[in-house]
């Protein structure tokens, strides 16, 4: 069971370390490091700190996109998009958790053969993925029904709509802006987590 999955970003003025710690204090136990605009050396330095921090809270730590960084910092897993290193080959040399981003039933069914979980979205419109058309709750439901692996919903999810998402039958909910853009990220994470726990028991 995955539950609430908080993805860190530096896009909204807070550091990855600060966001991760606030989410962990709120009770979140699944953290992903997502960074698109830094040097690999700087990303490595931050990932090392996040690995230490998540270990202190006995939380699962996932690195987005970069299998090399995940290996270098001994992360629990890596999350890959459709344009990253092919997920079909990652299992040959990576023993950790493998998550794959998917946007359709076809992509999800192809990924589930290799992935430990698939993320599905964006469910709603989101500033983080403006180029992708939302799949909506119905698109999410189709993926949940067709895929045997745990499905994590992502994209525009917040406290106001998370209950509708959970009713579809996902095993996890990933958020970025709902926590990172909040004036009080710890409280925002705790409020969403309480709803997730009510549905999933995690």
N, C-alpha and C positions, 0 to 999 in steps of 0.2 A: 504493500500500500504506500502510495506516494504522498497524498494529502496536498498541503499548500507548498508550492514550489516558488521561491522568490528568486528572481533574476536580477543581479546587480548591474548598474550602469552608472557611468559618470556624466551622462548627458544632462542631468537636471541639477547639478551643483553640489551634490554630495559625493564623497569618495566611495569606492567599492567597499572598502573596509568598514566605513561608518554604516553604510546601508546593511551590510551583512550582519554586523554586530547588533544593530537595532532589531533586525528581523529575528535573529537568534534569541535575543532577550525576550521577544514577544512569544517565543515558543516554536518558531519555524525550524524544521529539521531537514530541509532540502534547499540547498543554495547553489545557484549557477553563476559563474563568472562569465559575463558577456562584455567584450570590449572590441570595438572595430577601428579605433583611431590612434592606438599607441604603438610604440616600437615593441618588438617581441621581448627585448630585454626588460622593459618597464612592465609589460604584462607578466613576465615571469616573476618579477619582484612582488607584484601585487598578489599573484596566484599563490606564492609561497606563504604570504601573510594570511590569506584566506584559508589555506589548508590548515595552518596552525590554529586559526580561530575556530573553524568548524570542528576540528578535532577536540578542542576544549569543550564544545557543546555536544559532542557525540553526534554530529550532524553529517549528512551526506553532502559531499562536495563534487560538483560537476563543472568541467571546463567547456565552454562553448567553442566549437569549430576546430580547436587546435589539439590534435592528439599528442603532438610533441610536448606541449606544455602540460597536458594531463599526466603524461608519463614522467616528466621532469619533476613535478611537484608531488607525485604520488596521489593524485586525485582519485576519487572513487569512481569517476566515470567521465565520459565525454559526450557532448551533444552535437550532432552533425546536421547541417542543412543539406538541401538537395544539390548545392553547388560545391560542397566541401569534398575532401577525399572520399572516394566511394565507400559507403558503409559496408558494402559486400566484402571488402578486403580487410577492414579494421579488425575483425575478430581473429584474423590470422596472427596478429601480434599484440593485441590489446585484450587483457583479461578483465578489465573493469566493466562497469555499467555502460551500455550503449543506448543513447536516445537519438531519435531521428525526427526531424521536422517534416511534417506532411501537410498537404493542402487539399487532398482528395482521397477518395476511397482507393483509387488505383495506386497512388503513392504509398498509402498506409499499408495496403496488402503486400506490396513489394518489400517494404521496410520491415514488416513484422517477422519475416524469416530470420532476420539478423539482429534486430533490436530487442532490448529488454523492455522498452516502452516506446510509444510513438506520441509525439505532440501533434495536435490537430488545430489548425487555425489559419489565419486569424478568425476567431469566432465573430467578433465585432470589429468595427473600424478602429484603427489604432495609429497613433502618430509614429510608433516605432517601425511599423511595416506598412507604410503608405502605398507602396506599389502593389500590394496584394489585395485582391477583392475578398471581403469577408465571406466565410462559408455559412455563417448563420447557425442557429441552433439545429436546423434541419440537416445541414451539411455535417455538423458534428455528430448528430444522432446516427446518420448513415455510417460514419466511420466506426463509431462505437459498436454498432450492430454487426459490422463486417469483419472486425479485427479481434483476434484472440488475445493479443498482448494488452497490457494496461494503456489506456489512452489518457493523455494529459491535455486539457484544453488550454489554449493560449490566445491572446489577442483582445484587447479592450475590456478585459474582465475586471470588475471592481465590486465593491461591497453591495451595490444596488442590483447587480445582475448575476452575481455568483450563484445564487440559489437556483436560478433558472438553468444555469449551466450544469450544476450538480445533479439536477433532476434527470438529465439526459443519460446519466450512468457512467460518467468518467471516473477514473481512479485518482485523478489529480487535477489541480488548477494552477497554472503558472501566471504570475503577475510581474509586471515591470513598473509601469507608470503609476498604478494604483498605490504602490508603496513609495517608489522613488520620487514622485512628484508631490507627495503629501507633505504638509507642513509638519506633521508628526508621524514619521514612517513607522515607528514602533507601535503606536496605537492603531494605525491603518492596518498593519500586518496582523495585529491581535484580533481586530474586529472581523477580518476576513477569515482568519484561522478558526475562530469560534464557530462560524457558519459551516466551514469545511468539516470540522470535527463532528458537528451535529449530524451531518450526512454520511461521512465516511468512517467515523470512529477512530481517526488517527490524528 
